[in-house]
Amino acid sequence: MEIGAFLVAFYAGVYLRFSDQPAAIDESVGPLLPRGIVFSSVLLVALIAMGLYQARLREGRSGIILREIAGFALGGAGLAFIFYIFPTVFTGRGALALALLLAFLASVVLRLFFYRMVDVDTLKRRVLVLGAGERAASVTRYRRRVDQRGFTIVGFVHVRGERDAVDPGRVIHLAGRLKDFAREQEVEEIVVAIDDRRRSFPMDELLDCRMSGIEVIELLTFYEREFGKVRLDLIHPSWLVFTDGYAQGAFRTYIKRSFDVAAALLLLIPALPIMLLTALAILLEDGWRQPVFYLQTRTGEHGRPFRVIKFRSMVVDAEKEGAAQWATQNDVRVTRVGAFIRKTRIDELPQIINVLKGDMSFVGPRPERPEFNHQLAEAIPYYEERHRVKPGITGWAQLCYPYGASEEDAREKLQYDLYYVKNHSLFLDFVILIQTVEVVLFGKGAR
């Protein structure tokens, strides 16, 4: 809807600008459709960068409008850059200003209308959970509307021999066939969440439902799709082997490497002035004899160690005891310049060199120190699986979860890392890179 609104706003802006001489549009501007597509696409990417298409966005109306303003400012800057590089597609300052204003107003109106309608039950997928035990009860922990924006739970079907752990008012005791009940309740999807499938698994009834056009999926797959993570407590080893994803290939590896090199070179050009100013600020604060960069051993793809390069954000002797330490909230070891560059993620920019060297990817699980890696691998199942791909400067876990500084945080972030390892693609990498702009501008998860 917004792409259509942006395109209409572009045409309206041009015709308003040339309302006194519409015949001059072809001569002064040129063909409108390709310019309108560029205009709409840049604004779309800018709003993605501001997180405005996230399914679980928790902002109120004022927060949405602030993000809209930031998104259109970013989009306007992007359009100005494109017009500078390709002047032949320029539409004129007046027409562009009018188009941006109309697109902004259209977007705000559309969103205010949409957020009123998004929780209407007719727009949600009707889901029936097969099971009412401990596994099924885990679904009830996600009670917020933002967590259930895409679906509504019809109920939890009691399975014979299973001890119910769900609110009795939501448990359904079927008197007839599962298929008939699902049709009666207009169920679109059945989520299988039985605690012990060896004792009671209604194979025939589930097959009847599938043959009737009702989708049947596992609880783990449901979590993966709805929440963008792989639940560790629900994984069984065979699922890792037989599920779709977790696949590599020469072509995919080549495409990802090409994307990394291109993105690194493109980012390096605008990042160089920022990096020079950051180096100067560190030297001015700590003295000309102190190091600007910080090299640290991290665990890379397939467990291979490498030296990551970052701007030094802590005092020189941050680990005087010689033991690795987690960074903490308001860590006293962080310098004044370090606090700023950590908040804005500028300290990560030298890792572009690691990407060009091939030690890292632009997008992937964050590389961990070997000392912490061994400790976490012993305590958290499947932790080593995150090393199936190259570590990244940014990643899915960084978007979905704040800075991790404990074993529990590492366990939670691993669930998002496993989702990325399973589903990584060029498209997902692009989306993560765009949304990382939001992390930088709003300082999400920095410590």
C-alpha positions as CSV (number, residue, x, y, z in Angstrom):
1,M,0.0,0.0,0.0
2,E,2.8,2.4,0.8
3,I,4.7,1.8,-2.4
4,G,1.5,2.6,-4.3
5,A,1.0,5.8,-2.1
6,F,4.6,6.9,-2.8
7,L,4.2,6.4,-6.5
8,V,0.9,8.4,-6.5
9,A,2.6,11.1,-4.3
10,F,5.4,11.4,-6.8
11,Y,3.1,11.9,-9.7
12,A,1.0,14.4,-7.7
13,G,4.1,16.4,-6.7
14,V,5.3,16.7,-10.3
15,Y,1.9,17.7,-11.6
16,L,1.4,20.2,-8.8
17,R,4.8,21.7,-9.5
18,F,4.0,22.1,-13.2
19,S,0.3,22.8,-12.8
20,D,0.6,26.0,-14.8
21,Q,2.4,24.3,-17.6
22,P,1.7,20.5,-17.6
23,A,2.8,20.2,-21.2
24,A,6.4,21.1,-20.1
25,I,6.7,18.0,-17.8
26,D,8.1,15.8,-20.6
27,E,10.7,18.4,-21.5
28,S,11.6,19.5,-17.9
29,V,11.4,16.2,-16.1
30,G,11.3,13.4,-18.6
31,P,9.5,10.0,-18.3
32,L,7.8,9.8,-14.8
33,L,7.4,6.1,-14.3
34,P,11.1,5.1,-13.9
35,R,11.7,8.2,-11.7
36,G,8.7,7.3,-9.6
37,I,9.9,3.7,-9.2
38,V,13.3,5.1,-8.0
39,F,11.5,7.5,-5.6
40,S,9.3,4.8,-4.1
41,S,12.1,2.2,-3.8
42,V,14.4,4.6,-2.0
43,L,11.7,5.6,0.5
44,L,10.8,2.0,1.0
45,V,14.4,1.1,1.9
46,A,14.7,4.1,4.2
47,L,11.6,3.1,6.1
48,I,12.9,-0.5,6.4
49,A,16.1,1.0,7.8
50,M,14.0,2.8,10.5
51,G,12.4,-0.6,11.5
52,L,8.9,0.5,10.3
53,Y,8.2,-2.9,8.8
54,Q,9.1,-5.0,11.8
55,A,6.2,-7.3,12.8
56,R,6.9,-6.7,16.5
57,L,7.4,-3.0,16.5
58,R,6.4,-1.7,20.0
59,E,6.3,2.0,19.3
60,G,3.2,4.1,20.0
61,R,1.8,6.7,17.6
62,S,4.4,9.4,18.5
63,G,7.2,6.9,18.1
64,I,5.9,5.8,14.7
65,I,5.8,9.4,13.5
66,L,9.3,10.1,14.8
67,R,10.6,7.1,12.9
68,E,8.6,8.3,9.8
69,I,10.3,11.7,10.0
70,A,13.8,10.0,10.4
71,G,12.9,7.6,7.5
72,F,11.9,10.4,5.1
73,A,15.0,12.4,6.1
74,L,17.1,9.4,5.3
75,G,15.2,8.8,2.1
76,G,15.5,12.4,1.0
77,A,19.3,12.2,1.6
78,G,19.4,9.0,-0.4
79,L,17.5,10.5,-3.3
80,A,19.8,13.6,-3.2
81,F,22.8,11.2,-3.4
82,I,21.3,9.3,-6.4
83,F,20.5,12.6,-8.2
84,Y,24.0,13.7,-7.7
85,I,25.5,10.5,-9.1
86,F,22.8,10.2,-11.9
87,P,21.7,13.8,-12.7
88,T,19.7,12.6,-15.7
89,V,17.0,11.2,-13.3
90,F,16.6,14.5,-11.3
91,T,13.0,15.8,-11.1
92,G,13.7,19.3,-9.8
93,R,13.8,20.5,-6.2
94,G,10.2,21.8,-6.1
95,A,8.7,18.6,-7.5
96,L,10.8,16.5,-5.2
97,A,9.9,18.5,-2.1
98,L,6.2,18.3,-2.9
99,A,6.4,14.6,-3.6
100,L,8.2,14.0,-0.3
101,L,5.7,16.0,1.7
102,L,2.7,14.2,0.1
103,A,4.4,10.8,0.5
104,F,5.0,11.5,4.2
105,L,1.4,12.6,4.8
106,A,0.1,9.6,2.9
107,S,2.3,7.2,4.9
108,V,1.3,8.6,8.3
109,V,-2.4,8.4,7.4
110,L,-2.1,4.9,6.0
111,R,-0.2,3.7,9.1
112,L,-2.6,5.3,11.6
113,F,-5.4,3.5,9.7
114,F,-3.5,0.2,9.5
115,Y,-2.5,0.1,13.1
116,R,-6.2,0.4,14.0
117,M,-7.1,-2.5,11.8
118,V,-4.1,-4.8,12.2
119,D,-5.4,-6.6,15.3
120,V,-8.8,-7.4,13.8
121,D,-9.3,-11.2,14.0
122,T,-10.2,-11.4,10.3
123,L,-6.6,-10.4,9.4
124,K,-5.1,-13.1,11.7
125,R,-4.3,-16.7,11.0
126,R,-6.6,-18.9,13.2
127,V,-4.3,-21.5,14.9
128,L,-5.3,-24.6,16.9
129,V,-2.7,-26.1,19.2
130,L,-2.7,-29.9,19.4
131,G,-1.7,-30.5,23.0
132,A,-2.2,-28.8,26.3
133,G,0.9,-29.9,28.2
134,E,4.2,-28.2,29.0
135,R,5.2,-27.7,25.3
136,A,1.9,-26.2,24.5
137,A,1.9,-24.0,27.5
138,S,5.0,-22.2,26.3
139,V,2.9,-20.5,23.6
140,T,0.8,-18.8,26.4
141,R,3.9,-16.9,27.6
142,Y,3.6,-14.7,24.6
143,R,0.6,-12.7,25.6
144,R,1.4,-9.2,24.2
145,R,-0.5,-8.1,21.1
146,V,2.7,-7.4,19.2
147,D,3.7,-11.1,19.8
148,Q,0.4,-12.4,18.4
149,R,-0.1,-9.9,15.6
150,G,-0.1,-12.5,12.9
151,F,-2.3,-15.2,14.5
152,T,-4.9,-15.9,17.1
153,I,-5.1,-19.1,19.2
154,V,-8.5,-20.9,18.9
155,G,-7.6,-23.2,21.8
156,F,-5.5,-26.1,23.0
157,V,-6.7,-29.6,22.3
158,H,-6.4,-32.1,25.2
159,V,-4.4,-35.2,24.2
160,R,-5.1,-38.5,26.0
161,G,-2.4,-39.4,28.5
162,E,-1.0,-35.9,28.7
163,R,-1.1,-33.8,31.8
164,D,-2.6,-30.4,31.0
165,A,-0.5,-27.3,31.9
166,V,-2.7,-24.7,30.1
167,D,-5.5,-22.6,31.7
168,P,-8.5,-25.1,31.9
169,G,-10.7,-22.5,30.3
170,R,-8.7,-22.7,27.1
171,V,-8.4,-26.5,26.9
172,I,-10.7,-28.2,24.4
173,H,-11.9,-31.8,25.0
174,L,-13.0,-33.1,21.6
175,A,-16.0,-35.3,21.4
176,G,-15.7,-35.8,17.6
177,R,-13.1,-35.8,14.9
178,L,-10.3,-33.2,14.9
179,K,-11.0,-32.3,11.2
180,D,-14.6,-31.6,11.9
181,F,-13.9,-29.3,14.8
182,A,-11.2,-27.5,12.8
183,R,-13.6,-26.9,9.9
184,E,-16.3,-25.7,12.3
185,Q,-13.9,-23.2,13.9
186,E,-12.4,-22.1,10.6
187,V,-8.9,-23.2,11.7
188,E,-6.2,-22.5,9.1
189,E,-3.3,-24.1,10.9
190,I,-2.7,-26.8,13.5
191,V,0.4,-26.6,15.6
192,V,1.5,-30.0,17.0
193,A,2.8,-29.5,20.6
194,I,2.4,-32.9,22.2
195,D,4.8,-33.6,25.1
196,D,5.3,-37.3,24.3
197,R,4.6,-38.4,20.7
198,R,5.5,-42.0,21.4
199,R,2.5,-42.5,23.6
200,S,-0.2,-40.7,21.7
201,F,0.1,-39.2,18.3
202,P,-3.1,-38.9,16.2
203,M,-1.5,-39.7,12.8
204,D,-4.7,-40.5,10.9
205,E,-6.5,-37.4,12.2
206,L,-3.6,-35.1,11.3
207,L,-3.4,-36.6,7.8
208,D,-7.2,-36.0,7.4
209,C,-6.6,-32.4,8.3
210,R,-3.8,-32.0,5.8
211,M,-5.7,-33.6,3.1
212,S,-8.6,-31.2,3.8
213,G,-6.3,-28.2,3.2
214,I,-5.5,-27.4,6.8
215,E,-1.8,-26.7,7.4
216,V,-0.1,-28.9,10.0
217,I,3.3,-27.8,11.5
218,E,5.5,-28.5,14.5
219,L,5.8,-26.2,17.4
220,L,9.4,-25.6,16.7
221,T,8.6,-24.5,13.1
222,F,5.8,-22.3,14.4
223,Y,8.2,-20.5,16.8
224,E,10.8,-20.1,14.0
225,R,8.3,-18.5,11.7
226,E,6.5,-16.2,14.2
227,F,9.4,-15.1,16.4
228,G,12.5,-15.5,14.2
229,K,14.3,-17.8,16.4
230,V,15.0,-21.6,17.0
231,R,13.9,-22.6,20.5
232,L,16.7,-24.6,22.1
233,D,14.4,-26.4,24.5
234,L,12.4,-27.8,21.6
235,I,15.2,-28.9,19.3
236,H,15.8,-32.6,18.7
237,P,19.0,-33.6,16.7
238,S,17.1,-35.2,13.8
239,W,15.3,-31.9,13.1
240,L,18.7,-30.2,12.5
241,V,19.5,-32.9,9.9
242,F,16.2,-33.2,8.1
243,T,14.7,-29.7,8.2
244,D,15.0,-27.3,5.3
245,G,17.9,-24.9,5.6
246,Y,21.3,-25.4,7.2
247,A,22.6,-25.9,3.7
248,Q,25.8,-24.5,2.1
249,G,27.0,-24.7,-1.4
250,A,29.7,-23.3,-3.6
251,F,27.3,-20.9,-5.4
252,R,25.8,-19.6,-2.2
253,T,29.3,-19.1,-0.7
254,Y,30.5,-17.3,-3.8
255,I,27.4,-15.0,-3.8
256,K,27.8,-14.2,-0.1
257,R,31.5,-13.4,-0.5
258,S,30.9,-11.2,-3.4
259,F,28.2,-9.3,-1.5
260,D,30.6,-8.9,1.5
261,V,33.4,-7.5,-0.6
262,A,31.1,-5.1,-2.5
263,A,29.4,-3.9,0.8
264,A,32.8,-3.5,2.5
265,L,34.2,-1.4,-0.3
266,L,31.0,0.8,-0.5
267,L,31.0,1.4,3.2
268,L,34.7,2.1,3.4
269,I,34.4,5.2,1.3
270,P,32.0,7.2,3.6
271,A,33.5,5.5,6.7
272,L,37.1,6.7,6.2
273,P,36.5,10.3,7.4
274,I,34.6,9.0,10.5
275,M,37.4,6.6,11.2
276,L,40.1,9.3,10.9
277,L,38.1,11.6,13.3
278,T,37.6,8.7,15.7
279,A,41.4,7.9,15.7
280,L,42.1,11.5,16.4
281,A,39.6,11.7,19.3
282,I,41.1,8.6,20.9
283,L,44.6,10.1,20.7
284,L,43.5,13.4,22.1
285,E,41.8,11.8,25.1
286,D,44.5,9.1,26.0
287,G,47.7,10.6,24.6
288,W,49.7,10.1,21.4
289,R,51.6,7.1,22.7
290,Q,48.5,5.0,23.4
291,P,47.1,2.5,20.8
292,V,44.1,3.5,18.6
293,F,43.1,0.0,17.6
294,Y,42.4,-3.0,19.7
295,L,43.2,-6.5,18.4
296,Q,41.6,-9.5,20.1
297,T,41.4,-13.2,19.3
298,R,37.9,-14.4,18.3
299,T,36.5,-17.7,17.2
300,G,35.6,-17.7,13.5
301,E,34.0,-20.1,10.9
302,H,34.4,-23.8,11.8
303,G,36.1,-22.7,15.1
304,R,39.2,-21.2,13.5
305,P,40.7,-18.3,15.6
306,F,41.4,-14.9,14.0
307,R,42.3,-11.4,15.2
308,V,39.4,-9.0,15.1
309,I,40.2,-5.3,14.7
310,K,38.3,-2.6,16.6
311,F,38.8,0.9,17.8
312,R,39.9,0.9,21.4
313,S,37.0,2.0,23.6
314,M,38.4,1.0,27.0
315,V,41.4,2.0,29.0
316,V,44.7,0.3,27.9
317,D,44.8,-2.1,30.8
318,A,41.2,-3.1,30.8
319,E,42.0,-6.7,31.8
320,K,44.9,-6.2,34.2
321,E,44.1,-9.5,35.9
322,G,44.7,-11.3,32.6
323,A,41.2,-13.0,32.7
324,A,38.6,-12.4,30.1
325,Q,35.7,-10.3,31.4
326,W,32.2,-9.5,30.1
327,A,31.4,-5.8,29.4
328,T,28.8,-4.6,31.9
329,Q,26.3,-1.7,32.0
330,N,28.1,1.6,32.7
331,D,31.5,-0.3,32.7
332,V,34.1,1.9,34.4
333,R,36.8,0.7,32.0
334,V,35.1,2.5,29.0
335,T,36.6,5.9,28.1
336,R,34.5,9.0,27.3
337,V,35.3,8.6,23.5
338,G,34.7,4.8,23.9
339,A,31.3,5.3,25.4
340,F,30.2,7.3,22.3
341,I,31.8,5.0,19.7
342,R,30.3,1.9,21.4
343,K,26.9,3.5,21.5
344,T,27.0,4.5,17.8
345,R,28.8,1.2,16.8
346,I,31.7,3.3,15.3
347,D,34.1,1.0,17.2
348,E,33.1,-1.8,14.8
349,L,34.1,0.0,11.6
350,P,37.7,-1.3,11.4
351,Q,36.2,-4.8,11.1
352,I,35.7,-3.9,7.4
353,I,39.3,-5.0,7.1
354,N,38.4,-8.4,8.6
355,V,35.6,-8.7,6.0
356,L,38.0,-7.9,3.1
357,K,40.5,-10.4,4.5
358,G,37.9,-13.1,4.6
359,D,37.9,-13.6,8.3
360,M,34.4,-12.2,8.7
361,S,31.2,-11.6,6.8
362,F,29.2,-8.4,6.9
363,V,26.3,-10.3,8.4
364,G,26.5,-13.3,10.7
365,P,26.7,-14.3,14.3
366,R,28.9,-12.1,16.4
367,P,32.4,-13.6,16.9
368,E,33.0,-14.6,20.5
369,R,36.3,-14.8,22.5
370,P,37.7,-18.4,22.7
371,E,37.7,-18.2,26.5
372,F,33.9,-17.5,26.6
373,N,33.3,-19.8,23.6
374,H,34.6,-22.9,25.4
375,Q,32.6,-22.0,28.5
376,L,29.4,-21.4,26.6
377,A,29.8,-24.5,24.4
378,E,30.0,-26.7,27.6
379,A,26.9,-25.1,29.1
380,I,24.6,-24.5,26.1
381,P,23.6,-27.3,23.7
382,Y,24.2,-26.7,20.0
383,Y,26.3,-23.6,20.7
384,E,29.0,-24.7,18.2
385,E,26.5,-24.8,15.4
386,R,26.7,-21.0,15.2
387,H,30.2,-21.4,13.8
388,R,28.9,-23.1,10.6
389,V,29.0,-19.7,8.9
390,K,31.4,-16.8,9.1
391,P,30.9,-14.4,12.0
392,G,29.6,-10.9,11.1
393,I,29.9,-7.3,12.0
394,T,26.1,-7.2,12.4
395,G,23.6,-10.0,12.6
396,W,20.0,-11.2,13.2
397,A,20.6,-11.6,16.9
398,Q,21.9,-8.0,17.2
399,L,18.7,-6.8,15.7
400,C,16.4,-8.9,17.8
401,Y,18.2,-9.0,21.2
402,P,20.2,-6.4,23.2
403,Y,23.9,-6.7,24.1
404,G,24.6,-10.1,25.7
405,A,26.9,-10.2,28.8
406,S,26.0,-13.4,30.5
407,E,25.4,-17.1,29.9
408,E,21.7,-16.6,29.8
409,D,22.0,-13.8,27.2
410,A,24.2,-16.0,25.1
411,R,21.6,-18.8,25.3
412,E,18.9,-16.4,24.1
413,K,21.0,-14.9,21.3
414,L,22.0,-18.4,20.1
415,Q,18.3,-19.0,19.3
416,Y,18.4,-16.1,16.8
417,D,21.9,-17.1,15.5
418,L,20.6,-20.6,14.7
419,Y,17.7,-19.0,12.9
420,Y,20.2,-17.1,10.8
421,V,22.4,-20.1,10.1
422,K,19.3,-22.0,9.0
423,N,17.8,-19.3,6.8
424,H,20.6,-17.1,5.7
425,S,20.4,-15.7,2.2
426,L,21.4,-12.7,0.2
427,F,17.9,-11.1,0.8
428,L,18.1,-11.7,4.5
429,D,21.6,-10.2,4.6
430,F,20.3,-7.1,2.8
431,V,17.4,-6.7,5.2
432,I,19.6,-7.1,8.2
433,L,22.1,-4.5,6.9
434,I,19.3,-2.0,6.2
435,Q,17.8,-2.5,9.7
436,T,21.2,-2.1,11.3
437,V,20.8,1.6,10.5
438,E,18.0,1.7,13.1
439,V,20.3,0.1,15.6
440,V,23.0,2.7,15.0
441,L,20.7,5.7,15.0
442,F,18.7,4.6,18.1
443,G,21.6,3.0,20.0
444,K,19.7,-0.2,20.5
445,G,21.5,-2.9,22.6
446,A,24.8,-0.9,23.0
447,R,26.9,-1.3,26.1
